[in-house]
Amino acid sequence: MTPSTRDVEDWIVNRVSGLTGTEPAAIDVNAPFRRHGLDSVAVVTLAADLETWLGYRFRANPLDEHPTIADLAAFLADEVARGKGPA
């Protein structure tokens, strides 16, 4: 099953919540990732967990090119649906 943009967005929100201790409802998917209090270790952890969950290998730091949860989720859902970037 290919995850939808909403599936990816929800997964990222829940993972950011777990990494930062912020309630999921308080996470703004349109705010830049840096506003969520992710340190460099958390960013690497998030990217690695996304790669594992989606079976997608990042070529660069995805948060540099897709600075919000909404933007990253839309990009990843599209990439996975098109079969790009297999792990």
N, C-alpha and C positions, 0 to 999 in steps of 0.2 A: 504494500500500500504506500502510495506517495503522499507525504504529509502536505496539507494545505498551508497557505500563508498563515492562517489563524492557528493551526496546529503548531507551527514553528514558533510563532509569536508567543503562544501560551507556554511552550516549553522553555523558551528563553526567559520569560518573565518568572517562571517558577525557579529556574536555575539561578537567575540573578538574585531572587529572593533568598534562596538558600545560601548563596555566597556572601550576601551582605547583611542578612538578618532583617531586611525590609519586608513588610507585608506586601504580598503580590498586588493588592488593590492600590497600594501607594506608588507603584512603579508606573511611570508615564512612558508609554511605548514610543512617544514622539520626542522625548527628551534625549539629548546626547548621552551615550553610555557613561561618560565621565561624571555626569550628575548623579549616577547611581552609586557612587563610592567604590567602584571596582579598582583595586590596586593591580599592579602588573601581574602578580601571581594569579589573581582571580580572572584576569583577561585571558591568560594562557590556559587556565583550567576550563573556562567557558568555551574557548575555541576547540580545545581537545575533546571536550564532552560533546560538542556539536558534531565534530567529525565522526566520532564513534556512533552517535545516535543516527545520523543521517547517512553514514557511509560516504561522506564527501570530504575530500582533502583540500584544505585551503592552500592557495599558492602564495598568499601574503596575509598579513593581519586583516581579517575581514572588517574589524571595527574602524580601521582607517578609511576604507572606502564606503562603508555603510555605518554611519555614526549613530543611528538610532535602532532600537529594537524593531520598529515597524519596517524600516528600510532593509535591515539585514534579513528579517523574516521573509519579505517579499522576494528579495534576491535569491535566498537559499531555496525557497519553495520552487521558484522557476528553474534554477540550476538542477535541482534534484529531479524535477519532472522531465527535464530535457535530457537527463542522463549524463550530465557533465560532471567532471571532477570526481570520478570514482576513487575510493580510498584504496 
